């Protein structure tokens, strides 16, 4: 599966504001903040890109579904089940 971002891209230092209590607990548990945020951010980016793709292709998907409802699938004549 194609990655949604370049894993070999350089890291960019960034300042964030986090809940103090949550940050303290994460540090106590030796949680790698950069890696954890990167995973969460990648998941959110992927989710949003999928939502945008669905929105952009909604009419085409509806047209395809309508065609299949009217005409069936091209492979219907060859199915054994």
PDB file of N, CA, C and O in Angstrom, chain B, residues numbered from 101:
ATOM      1  N   UNK B 101       0.836  -1.177   0.000  1.00  0.00           N
ATOM      2  CA  UNK B 101       0.000   0.000   0.000  1.00  0.00           C
ATOM      3  C   UNK B 101       0.883   1.244   0.000  1.00  0.00           C
ATOM      4  O   UNK B 101       1.891   1.298   0.704  1.00  0.00           O
ATOM      5  N   UNK B 102       0.507   2.219  -0.775  1.00  0.00           N
ATOM      6  CA  UNK B 102       1.284   3.443  -0.886  1.00  0.00           C
ATOM      7  C   UNK B 102       1.144   4.282   0.390  1.00  0.00           C
ATOM      8  O   UNK B 102       0.046   4.464   0.914  1.00  0.00           O
ATOM      9  N   UNK B 103       2.264   4.779   0.865  1.00  0.00           N
ATOM     10  CA  UNK B 103       2.261   5.622   2.060  1.00  0.00           C
ATOM     11  C   UNK B 103       1.694   6.997   1.717  1.00  0.00           C
ATOM     12  O   UNK B 103       1.821   7.467   0.586  1.00  0.00           O
ATOM     13  N   UNK B 104       1.076   7.627   2.692  1.00  0.00           N
ATOM     14  CA  UNK B 104       0.493   8.943   2.441  1.00  0.00           C
ATOM     15  C   UNK B 104       1.510  10.071   2.578  1.00  0.00           C
ATOM     16  O   UNK B 104       1.212  11.225   2.270  1.00  0.00           O
ATOM     17  N   UNK B 105       2.719   9.730   3.045  1.00  0.00           N
ATOM     18  CA  UNK B 105       3.752  10.756   3.154  1.00  0.00           C
ATOM     19  C   UNK B 105       5.121  10.115   3.003  1.00  0.00           C
ATOM     20  O   UNK B 105       5.265   8.896   3.104  1.00  0.00           O
ATOM     21  N   UNK B 106       6.110  10.940   2.763  1.00  0.00           N
ATOM     22  CA  UNK B 106       7.484  10.481   2.549  1.00  0.00           C
ATOM     23  C   UNK B 106       8.158  10.248   3.898  1.00  0.00           C
ATOM     24  O   UNK B 106       8.501  11.200   4.600  1.00  0.00           O
ATOM     25  N   UNK B 107       8.344   8.990   4.256  1.00  0.00           N
ATOM     26  CA  UNK B 107       8.949   8.645   5.546  1.00  0.00           C
ATOM     27  C   UNK B 107      10.414   9.061   5.636  1.00  0.00           C
ATOM     28  O   UNK B 107      10.960   9.176   6.734  1.00  0.00           O
ATOM     29  N   UNK B 108      11.046   9.285   4.498  1.00  0.00           N
ATOM     30  CA  UNK B 108      12.462   9.668   4.517  1.00  0.00           C
ATOM     31  C   UNK B 108      12.660  11.186   4.518  1.00  0.00           C
ATOM     32  O   UNK B 108      13.796  11.660   4.537  1.00  0.00           O
ATOM     33  N   UNK B 109      11.575  11.941   4.498  1.00  0.00           N
ATOM     34  CA  UNK B 109      11.687  13.403   4.520  1.00  0.00           C
ATOM     35  C   UNK B 109      12.330  13.858   5.826  1.00  0.00           C
ATOM     36  O   UNK B 109      12.194  13.208   6.863  1.00  0.00           O
ATOM     37  N   UNK B 110      13.027  14.976   5.757  1.00  0.00           N
ATOM     38  CA  UNK B 110      13.694  15.529   6.944  1.00  0.00           C
ATOM     39  C   UNK B 110      12.664  15.885   8.016  1.00  0.00           C
ATOM     40  O   UNK B 110      11.519  16.218   7.710  1.00  0.00           O
ATOM     41  N   UNK B 111      13.086  15.811   9.254  1.00  0.00           N
ATOM     42  CA  UNK B 111      12.238  16.211  10.380  1.00  0.00           C
ATOM     43  C   UNK B 111      12.324  17.724  10.532  1.00  0.00           C
ATOM     44  O   UNK B 111      13.381  18.320  10.326  1.00  0.00           O
ATOM     45  N   UNK B 112      11.200  18.340  10.894  1.00  0.00           N
ATOM     46  CA  UNK B 112      11.168  19.783  11.090  1.00  0.00           C
ATOM     47  C   UNK B 112      10.787  20.063  12.541  1.00  0.00           C
ATOM     48  O   UNK B 112       9.712  19.661  12.985  1.00  0.00           O
ATOM     49  N   UNK B 113      11.652  20.745  13.280  1.00  0.00           N
ATOM     50  CA  UNK B 113      11.309  21.093  14.665  1.00  0.00           C
ATOM     51  C   UNK B 113      10.047  21.964  14.694  1.00  0.00           C
ATOM     52  O   UNK B 113       9.904  22.897  13.904  1.00  0.00           O
ATOM     53  N   UNK B 114       9.142  21.641  15.616  1.00  0.00           N
ATOM     54  CA  UNK B 114       7.868  22.343  15.704  1.00  0.00           C
ATOM     55  C   UNK B 114       7.509  22.544  17.168  1.00  0.00           C
ATOM     56  O   UNK B 114       7.740  21.660  17.993  1.00  0.00           O
ATOM     57  N   UNK B 115       6.952  23.687  17.489  1.00  0.00           N
ATOM     58  CA  UNK B 115       6.491  23.955  18.849  1.00  0.00           C
ATOM     59  C   UNK B 115       5.011  23.625  18.953  1.00  0.00           C
ATOM     60  O   UNK B 115       4.226  23.972  18.071  1.00  0.00           O
ATOM     61  N   UNK B 116       4.637  22.956  20.027  1.00  0.00           N
ATOM     62  CA  UNK B 116       3.247  22.585  20.274  1.00  0.00           C
ATOM     63  C   UNK B 116       2.853  22.985  21.682  1.00  0.00           C
ATOM     64  O   UNK B 116       3.700  23.112  22.566  1.00  0.00           O
ATOM     65  N   UNK B 117       1.573  23.180  21.877  1.00  0.00           N
ATOM     66  CA  UNK B 117       1.046  23.388  23.222  1.00  0.00           C
ATOM     67  C   UNK B 117       0.245  22.149  23.586  1.00  0.00           C
ATOM     68  O   UNK B 117      -0.695  21.778  22.883  1.00  0.00           O
ATOM     69  N   UNK B 118       0.622  21.511  24.690  1.00  0.00           N
ATOM     70  CA  UNK B 118      -0.038  20.286  25.130  1.00  0.00           C
ATOM     71  C   UNK B 118      -0.517  20.438  26.562  1.00  0.00           C
ATOM     72  O   UNK B 118       0.012  21.244  27.327  1.00  0.00           O
ATOM     73  N   UNK B 119      -1.513  19.662  26.909  1.00  0.00           N
ATOM     74  CA  UNK B 119      -2.000  19.616  28.272  1.00  0.00           C
ATOM     75  C   UNK B 119      -0.853  19.178  29.180  1.00  0.00           C
ATOM     76  O   UNK B 119      -0.231  18.141  28.950  1.00  0.00           O
ATOM     77  N   UNK B 120      -0.580  19.976  30.210  1.00  0.00           N
ATOM     78  CA  UNK B 120       0.572  19.743  31.084  1.00  0.00           C
ATOM     79  C   UNK B 120       0.508  18.381  31.769  1.00  0.00           C
ATOM     80  O   UNK B 120       1.511  17.669  31.834  1.00  0.00           O
ATOM     81  N   UNK B 121      -0.663  18.018  32.279  1.00  0.00           N
ATOM     82  CA  UNK B 121      -0.810  16.739  32.975  1.00  0.00           C
ATOM     83  C   UNK B 121      -0.591  15.572  32.010  1.00  0.00           C
ATOM     84  O   UNK B 121       0.078  14.598  32.353  1.00  0.00           O
ATOM     85  N   UNK B 122      -1.145  15.671  30.827  1.00  0.00           N
ATOM     86  CA  UNK B 122      -0.981  14.614  29.828  1.00  0.00           C
ATOM     87  C   UNK B 122       0.481  14.469  29.419  1.00  0.00           C
ATOM     88  O   UNK B 122       0.981  13.355  29.265  1.00  0.00           O
ATOM     89  N   UNK B 123       1.159  15.591  29.245  1.00  0.00           N
ATOM     90  CA  UNK B 123       2.570  15.567  28.883  1.00  0.00           C
ATOM     91  C   UNK B 123       3.413  14.922  29.985  1.00  0.00           C
ATOM     92  O   UNK B 123       4.314  14.134  29.697  1.00  0.00           O
ATOM     93  N   UNK B 124       3.127  15.251  31.230  1.00  0.00           N
ATOM     94  CA  UNK B 124       3.853  14.666  32.362  1.00  0.00           C
ATOM     95  C   UNK B 124       3.684  13.149  32.387  1.00  0.00           C
ATOM     96  O   UNK B 124       4.652  12.412  32.574  1.00  0.00           O
ATOM     97  N   UNK B 125       2.448  12.691  32.198  1.00  0.00           N
ATOM     98  CA  UNK B 125       2.185  11.251  32.211  1.00  0.00           C
ATOM     99  C   UNK B 125       2.860  10.552  31.034  1.00  0.00           C
ATOM    100  O   UNK B 125       3.373   9.443  31.180  1.00  0.00           O
ATOM    101  N   UNK B 126       2.860  11.187  29.892  1.00  0.00           N
ATOM    102  CA  UNK B 126       3.517  10.603  28.715  1.00  0.00           C
ATOM    103  C   UNK B 126       5.020  10.468  28.957  1.00  0.00           C
ATOM    104  O   UNK B 126       5.621   9.452  28.609  1.00  0.00           O
ATOM    105  N   UNK B 127       5.618  11.490  29.550  1.00  0.00           N
ATOM    106  CA  UNK B 127       7.055  11.439  29.842  1.00  0.00           C
ATOM    107  C   UNK B 127       7.364  10.351  30.862  1.00  0.00           C
ATOM    108  O   UNK B 127       8.367   9.649  30.734  1.00  0.00           O
ATOM    109  N   UNK B 128       6.505  10.205  31.881  1.00  0.00           N
ATOM    110  CA  UNK B 128       6.705   9.164  32.893  1.00  0.00           C
ATOM    111  C   UNK B 128       6.658   7.767  32.272  1.00  0.00           C
ATOM    112  O   UNK B 128       7.317   6.844  32.753  1.00  0.00           O
ATOM    113  N   UNK B 129       5.889   7.624  31.220  1.00  0.00           N
ATOM    114  CA  UNK B 129       5.744   6.331  30.544  1.00  0.00           C
ATOM    115  C   UNK B 129       6.725   6.171  29.387  1.00  0.00           C
ATOM    116  O   UNK B 129       6.646   5.212  28.619  1.00  0.00           O
ATOM    117  N   UNK B 130       7.648   7.121  29.274  1.00  0.00           N
ATOM    118  CA  UNK B 130       8.653   7.101  28.199  1.00  0.00           C
ATOM    119  C   UNK B 130       8.035   7.007  26.804  1.00  0.00           C
ATOM    120  O   UNK B 130       8.537   6.291  25.938  1.00  0.00           O
ATOM    121  N   UNK B 131       6.948   7.732  26.603  1.00  0.00           N
ATOM    122  CA  UNK B 131       6.292   7.757  25.293  1.00  0.00           C
ATOM    123  C   UNK B 131       7.053   8.709  24.384  1.00  0.00           C
ATOM    124  O   UNK B 131       7.309   9.857  24.748  1.00  0.00           O
ATOM    125  N   UNK B 132       7.407   8.236  23.217  1.00  0.00           N
ATOM    126  CA  UNK B 132       8.093   9.056  22.222  1.00  0.00           C
ATOM    127  C   UNK B 132       7.046   9.976  21.590  1.00  0.00           C
ATOM    128  O   UNK B 132       6.237   9.540  20.770  1.00  0.00           O
ATOM    129  N   UNK B 133       7.071  11.239  21.978  1.00  0.00           N
ATOM    130  CA  UNK B 133       6.056  12.181  21.518  1.00  0.00           C
ATOM    131  C   UNK B 133       6.077  12.365  20.006  1.00  0.00           C
ATOM    132  O   UNK B 133       5.022  12.400  19.372  1.00  0.00           O
ATOM    133  N   UNK B 134       7.254  12.481  19.429  1.00  0.00           N
ATOM    134  CA  UNK B 134       7.360  12.692  17.983  1.00  0.00           C
ATOM    135  C   UNK B 134       6.758  11.523  17.212  1.00  0.00           C
ATOM    136  O   UNK B 134       5.970  11.723  16.287  1.00  0.00           O
ATOM    137  N   UNK B 135       7.126  10.314  17.591  1.00  0.00           N
ATOM    138  CA  UNK B 135       6.623   9.128  16.890  1.00  0.00           C
ATOM    139  C   UNK B 135       5.118   8.969  17.079  1.00  0.00           C
ATOM    140  O   UNK B 135       4.399   8.615  16.144  1.00  0.00           O
ATOM    141  N   UNK B 136       4.648   9.236  18.300  1.00  0.00           N
ATOM    142  CA  UNK B 136       3.226   9.098  18.592  1.00  0.00           C
ATOM    143  C   UNK B 136       2.408  10.114  17.812  1.00  0.00           C
ATOM    144  O   UNK B 136       1.378   9.772  17.231  1.00  0.00           O
ATOM    145  N   UNK B 137       2.862  11.362  17.797  1.00  0.00           N
ATOM    146  CA  UNK B 137       2.151  12.394  17.054  1.00  0.00           C
ATOM    147  C   UNK B 137       2.191  12.114  15.561  1.00  0.00           C
ATOM    148  O   UNK B 137       1.200  12.320  14.861  1.00  0.00           O
ATOM    149  N   UNK B 138       3.335  11.643  15.067  1.00  0.00           N
ATOM    150  CA  UNK B 138       3.464  11.351  13.643  1.00  0.00           C
ATOM    151  C   UNK B 138       2.454  10.281  13.223  1.00  0.00           C
ATOM    152  O   UNK B 138       1.817  10.408  12.177  1.00  0.00           O
ATOM    153  N   UNK B 139       2.308   9.237  14.026  1.00  0.00           N
ATOM    154  CA  UNK B 139       1.329   8.180  13.718  1.00  0.00           C
ATOM    155  C   UNK B 139      -0.093   8.730  13.742  1.00  0.00           C
ATOM    156  O   UNK B 139      -0.888   8.457  12.843  1.00  0.00           O
ATOM    157  N   UNK B 140      -0.407   9.505  14.777  1.00  0.00           N
ATOM    158  CA  UNK B 140      -1.753  10.060  14.899  1.00  0.00           C
ATOM    159  C   UNK B 140      -2.050  11.034  13.765  1.00  0.00           C
ATOM    160  O   UNK B 140      -3.153  11.044  13.219  1.00  0.00           O
ATOM    161  N   UNK B 141      -1.068  11.847  13.418  1.00  0.00           N
ATOM    162  CA  UNK B 141      -1.238  12.816  12.339  1.00  0.00           C
ATOM    163  C   UNK B 141      -1.402  12.112  10.995  1.00  0.00           C
ATOM    164  O   UNK B 141      -2.222  12.525  10.176  1.00  0.00           O
ATOM    165  N   UNK B 142      -0.634  11.061  10.765  1.00  0.00           N
ATOM    166  CA  UNK B 142      -0.758  10.292   9.522  1.00  0.00           C
ATOM    167  C   UNK B 142      -2.150   9.670   9.414  1.00  0.00           C
ATOM    168  O   UNK B 142      -2.745   9.660   8.337  1.00  0.00           O
ATOM    169  N   UNK B 143      -2.664   9.155  10.521  1.00  0.00           N
ATOM    170  CA  UNK B 143      -4.004   8.563  10.522  1.00  0.00           C
ATOM    171  C   UNK B 143      -5.063   9.617  10.216  1.00  0.00           C
ATOM    172  O   UNK B 143      -5.993   9.360   9.452  1.00  0.00           O
ATOM    173  N   UNK B 144      -4.927  10.792  10.803  1.00  0.00           N
ATOM    174  CA  UNK B 144      -5.897  11.871  10.570  1.00  0.00           C
ATOM    175  C   UNK B 144      -5.820  12.379   9.136  1.00  0.00           C
ATOM    176  O   UNK B 144      -6.851  12.627   8.511  1.00  0.00           O
ATOM    177  N   UNK B 145      -4.605  12.535   8.609  1.00  0.00           N
ATOM    178  CA  UNK B 145      -4.431  12.977   7.220  1.00  0.00           C
ATOM    179  C   UNK B 145      -5.060  11.953   6.279  1.00  0.00           C
ATOM    180  O   UNK B 145      -5.760  12.325   5.337  1.00  0.00           O
ATOM    181  N   UNK B 146      -4.817  10.682   6.525  1.00  0.00           N
ATOM    182  CA  UNK B 146      -5.378   9.615   5.692  1.00  0.00           C
ATOM    183  C   UNK B 146      -6.905   9.647   5.718  1.00  0.00           C
ATOM    184  O   UNK B 146      -7.554   9.532   4.678  1.00  0.00           O
ATOM    185  N   UNK B 147      -7.466   9.803   6.902  1.00  0.00           N
ATOM    186  CA  UNK B 147      -8.922   9.864   7.061  1.00  0.00           C
ATOM    187  C   UNK B 147      -9.503  11.043   6.292  1.00  0.00           C
ATOM    188  O   UNK B 147     -10.500  10.900   5.583  1.00  0.00           O
ATOM    189  N   UNK B 148      -8.881  12.200   6.433  1.00  0.00           N
ATOM    190  CA  UNK B 148      -9.395  13.397   5.758  1.00  0.00           C
ATOM    191  C   UNK B 148      -9.245  13.306   4.247  1.00  0.00           C
ATOM    192  O   UNK B 148     -10.120  13.755   3.506  1.00  0.00           O
ATOM    193  N   UNK B 149      -8.135  12.726   3.783  1.00  0.00           N
ATOM    194  CA  UNK B 149      -7.948  12.554   2.340  1.00  0.00           C
ATOM    195  C   UNK B 149      -9.006  11.607   1.779  1.00  0.00           C
ATOM    196  O   UNK B 149      -9.517  11.828   0.681  1.00  0.00           O
ATOM    197  N   UNK B 150      -9.335  10.562   2.523  1.00  0.00           N
ATOM    198  CA  UNK B 150     -10.374   9.627   2.085  1.00  0.00           C
ATOM    199  C   UNK B 150     -11.730  10.324   2.019  1.00  0.00           C
ATOM    200  O   UNK B 150     -12.496  10.112   1.078  1.00  0.00           O
ATOM    201  N   UNK B 151     -12.024  11.152   3.014  1.00  0.00           N
ATOM    202  CA  UNK B 151     -13.282  11.903   3.014  1.00  0.00           C
ATOM    203  C   UNK B 151     -13.353  12.845   1.816  1.00  0.00           C
ATOM    204  O   UNK B 151     -14.391  12.944   1.163  1.00  0.00           O
ATOM    205  N   UNK B 152     -12.249  13.539   1.527  1.00  0.00           N
ATOM    206  CA  UNK B 152     -12.210  14.446   0.380  1.00  0.00           C
ATOM    207  C   UNK B 152     -12.374  13.683  -0.930  1.00  0.00           C
ATOM    208  O   UNK B 152     -13.064  14.147  -1.837  1.00  0.00           O
ATOM    209  N   UNK B 153     -11.737  12.503  -1.032  1.00  0.00           N
ATOM    210  CA  UNK B 153     -11.846  11.699  -2.246  1.00  0.00           C
ATOM    211  C   UNK B 153     -13.295  11.268  -2.463  1.00  0.00           C
ATOM    212  O   UNK B 153     -13.816  11.354  -3.575  1.00  0.00           O
ATOM    213  N   UNK B 154     -13.945  10.801  -1.385  1.00  0.00           N
ATOM    214  CA  UNK B 154     -15.342  10.387  -1.496  1.00  0.00           C
ATOM    215  C   UNK B 154     -16.232  11.549  -1.921  1.00  0.00           C
ATOM    216  O   UNK B 154     -17.122  11.390  -2.757  1.00  0.00           O
ATOM    217  N   UNK B 155     -15.986  12.703  -1.344  1.00  0.00           N
ATOM    218  CA  UNK B 155     -16.776  13.886  -1.688  1.00  0.00           C
ATOM    219  C   UNK B 155     -16.577  14.259  -3.158  1.00  0.00           C
ATOM    220  O   UNK B 155     -17.542  14.558  -3.862  1.00  0.00           O
ATOM    221  N   UNK B 156     -15.334  14.240  -3.614  1.00  0.00           N
ATOM    222  CA  UNK B 156     -15.022  14.615  -4.995  1.00  0.00           C
ATOM    223  C   UNK B 156     -15.562  13.601  -6.001  1.00  0.00           C
ATOM    224  O   UNK B 156     -15.843  13.959  -7.145  1.00  0.00           O
ATOM    225  N   UNK B 157     -15.708  12.351  -5.594  1.00  0.00           N
ATOM    226  CA  UNK B 157     -16.122  11.293  -6.518  1.00  0.00           C
ATOM    227  C   UNK B 157     -17.539  10.784  -6.268  1.00  0.00           C
ATOM    228  O   UNK B 157     -17.943   9.773  -6.841  1.00  0.00           O
ATOM    229  N   UNK B 158     -18.286  11.469  -5.430  1.00  0.00           N
ATOM    230  CA  UNK B 158     -19.623  11.021  -5.047  1.00  0.00           C
ATOM    231  C   UNK B 158     -20.543  10.844  -6.249  1.00  0.00           C
ATOM    232  O   UNK B 158     -21.242   9.835  -6.346  1.00  0.00           O
ATOM    233  N   UNK B 159     -20.553  11.804  -7.161  1.00  0.00           N
ATOM    234  CA  UNK B 159     -21.448  11.716  -8.323  1.00  0.00           C
ATOM    235  C   UNK B 159     -21.099  10.517  -9.196  1.00  0.00           C
ATOM    236  O   UNK B 159     -21.990   9.809  -9.664  1.00  0.00           O
ATOM    237  N   UNK B 160     -19.824  10.291  -9.413  1.00  0.00           N
ATOM    238  CA  UNK B 160     -19.397   9.150 -10.219  1.00  0.00           C
ATOM    239  C   UNK B 160     -19.753   7.824  -9.568  1.00  0.00           C
ATOM    240  O   UNK B 160     -20.173   6.887 -10.248  1.00  0.00           O
ATOM    241  N   UNK B 161     -19.585   7.742  -8.257  1.00  0.00           N
ATOM    242  CA  UNK B 161     -19.936   6.521  -7.536  1.00  0.00           C
ATOM    243  C   UNK B 161     -21.439   6.260  -7.598  1.00  0.00           C
ATOM    244  O   UNK B 161     -21.875   5.122  -7.777  1.00  0.00           O
ATOM    245  N   UNK B 162     -22.220   7.318  -7.448  1.00  0.00           N
ATOM    246  CA  UNK B 162     -23.674   7.172  -7.528  1.00  0.00           C
ATOM    247  C   UNK B 162     -24.093   6.734  -8.928  1.00  0.00           C
ATOM    248  O   UNK B 162     -24.974   5.887  -9.074  1.00  0.00           O
ATOM    249  N   UNK B 163     -23.464   7.307  -9.962  1.00  0.00           N
ATOM    250  CA  UNK B 163     -23.779   6.931 -11.342  1.00  0.00           C
ATOM    251  C   UNK B 163     -23.427   5.466 -11.593  1.00  0.00           C
ATOM    252  O   UNK B 163     -24.184   4.746 -12.246  1.00  0.00           O
ATOM    253  N   UNK B 164     -22.300   5.034 -11.085  1.00  0.00           N
ATOM    254  CA  UNK B 164     -21.881   3.633 -11.246  1.00  0.00           C
ATOM    255  C   UNK B 164     -22.861   2.699 -10.540  1.00  0.00           C
ATOM    256  O   UNK B 164     -23.258   1.677 -11.099  1.00  0.00           O
ATOM    257  N   UNK B 165     -23.247   3.044  -9.325  1.00  0.00           N
ATOM    258  CA  UNK B 165     -24.203   2.223  -8.576  1.00  0.00           C
ATOM    259  C   UNK B 165     -25.552   2.164  -9.285  1.00  0.00           C
ATOM    260  O   UNK B 165     -26.189   1.112  -9.333  1.00  0.00           O
ATOM    261  N   UNK B 166     -25.977   3.286  -9.827  1.00  0.00           N
ATOM    262  CA  UNK B 166     -27.243   3.339 -10.561  1.00  0.00           C
ATOM    263  C   UNK B 166     -27.178   2.449 -11.806  1.00  0.00           C
ATOM    264  O   UNK B 166     -28.130   1.732 -12.112  1.00  0.00           O
ATOM    265  N   UNK B 167     -26.063   2.498 -12.512  1.00  0.00           N
ATOM    266  CA  UNK B 167     -25.875   1.664 -13.697  1.00  0.00           C
ATOM    267  C   UNK B 167     -25.961   0.183 -13.328  1.00  0.00           C
ATOM    268  O   UNK B 167     -26.616  -0.596 -14.020  1.00  0.00           O
ATOM    269  N   UNK B 168     -25.296  -0.200 -12.237  1.00  0.00           N
ATOM    270  CA  UNK B 168     -25.299  -1.601 -11.807  1.00  0.00           C
ATOM    271  C   UNK B 168     -26.700  -2.030 -11.392  1.00  0.00           C
ATOM    272  O   UNK B 168     -27.114  -3.152 -11.683  1.00  0.00           O
ATOM    273  N   UNK B 169     -27.433  -1.151 -10.716  1.00  0.00           N
ATOM    274  CA  UNK B 169     -28.803  -1.480 -10.321  1.00  0.00           C
ATOM    275  C   UNK B 169     -29.678  -1.724 -11.543  1.00  0.00           C
ATOM    276  O   UNK B 169     -30.497  -2.643 -11.544  1.00  0.00           O
ATOM    277  N   UNK B 170     -29.514  -0.914 -12.579  1.00  0.00           N
ATOM    278  CA  UNK B 170     -30.318  -1.046 -13.802  1.00  0.00           C
ATOM    279  C   UNK B 170     -29.878  -2.229 -14.657  1.00  0.00           C
ATOM    280  O   UNK B 170     -30.717  -2.973 -15.165  1.00  0.00           O
ATOM    281  N   UNK B 171     -28.575  -2.406 -14.819  1.00  0.00           N
ATOM    282  CA  UNK B 171     -28.041  -3.354 -15.800  1.00  0.00           C
ATOM    283  C   UNK B 171     -27.345  -4.573 -15.210  1.00  0.00           C
ATOM    284  O   UNK B 171     -27.039  -5.517 -15.938  1.00  0.00           O
ATOM    285  N   UNK B 172     -27.094  -4.572 -13.927  1.00  0.00           N
ATOM    286  CA  UNK B 172     -26.333  -5.654 -13.319  1.00  0.00           C
ATOM    287  C   UNK B 172     -24.851  -5.469 -13.587  1.00  0.00           C
ATOM    288  O   UNK B 172     -24.430  -4.486 -14.196  1.00  0.00           O
ATOM    289  N   UNK B 173     -24.078  -6.421 -13.127  1.00  0.00           N
ATOM    290  CA  UNK B 173     -22.632  -6.375 -13.334  1.00  0.00           C
ATOM    291  C   UNK B 173     -22.275  -6.997 -14.676  1.00  0.00           C
ATOM    292  O   UNK B 173     -22.992  -7.866 -15.174  1.00  0.00           O
ATOM    293  N   UNK B 174     -21.179  -6.557 -15.255  1.00  0.00           N
ATOM    294  CA  UNK B 174     -20.721  -7.112 -16.525  1.00  0.00           C
ATOM    295  C   UNK B 174     -20.449  -8.612 -16.404  1.00  0.00           C
ATOM    296  O   UNK B 174     -20.597  -9.352 -17.377  1.00  0.00           O
ATOM    297  N   UNK B 175     -20.059  -9.049 -15.239  1.00  0.00           N
ATOM    298  CA  UNK B 175     -19.684 -10.452 -15.033  1.00  0.00           C
ATOM    299  C   UNK B 175     -20.858 -11.344 -14.643  1.00  0.00           C
ATOM    300  O   UNK B 175     -20.667 -12.542 -14.436  1.00  0.00           O
ATOM    301  N   UNK B 176     -22.059 -10.795 -14.536  1.00  0.00           N
ATOM    302  CA  UNK B 176     -23.207 -11.595 -14.090  1.00  0.00           C
ATOM    303  C   UNK B 176     -23.422 -12.849 -14.936  1.00  0.00           C
ATOM    304  O   UNK B 176     -23.782 -13.896 -14.399  1.00  0.00           O
ATOM    305  N   UNK B 177     -23.210 -12.763 -16.231  1.00  0.00           N
ATOM    306  CA  UNK B 177     -23.442 -13.901 -17.130  1.00  0.00           C
ATOM    307  C   UNK B 177     -22.435 -15.027 -16.904  1.00  0.00           C
ATOM    308  O   UNK B 177     -22.684 -16.166 -17.300  1.00  0.00           O
ATOM    309  N   UNK B 178     -21.316 -14.726 -16.279  1.00  0.00           N
ATOM    310  CA  UNK B 178     -20.256 -15.718 -16.102  1.00  0.00           C
ATOM    311  C   UNK B 178     -20.190 -16.303 -14.689  1.00  0.00           C
ATOM    312  O   UNK B 178     -19.351 -17.160 -14.410  1.00  0.00           O
ATOM    313  N   UNK B 179     -21.057 -15.848 -13.814  1.00  0.00           N
ATOM    314  CA  UNK B 179     -21.016 -16.327 -12.429  1.00  0.00           C
ATOM    315  C   UNK B 179     -21.634 -17.710 -12.303  1.00  0.00           C
ATOM    316  O   UNK B 179     -22.610 -18.035 -12.979  1.00  0.00           O
ATOM    317  N   UNK B 180     -21.054 -18.511 -11.432  1.00  0.00           N
ATOM    318  CA  UNK B 180     -21.583 -19.844 -11.158  1.00  0.00           C
ATOM    319  C   UNK B 180     -22.334 -19.905  -9.832  1.00  0.00           C
ATOM    320  O   UNK B 180     -22.824 -20.970  -9.457  1.00  0.00           O
ATOM    321  N   UNK B 181     -22.433 -18.812  -9.128  1.00  0.00           N
ATOM    322  CA  UNK B 181     -23.092 -18.827  -7.818  1.00  0.00           C
ATOM    323  C   UNK B 181     -24.286 -17.909  -7.809  1.00  0.00           C
ATOM    324  O   UNK B 181     -24.967 -17.791  -6.790  1.00  0.00           O
TER     325      UNK B 181
END
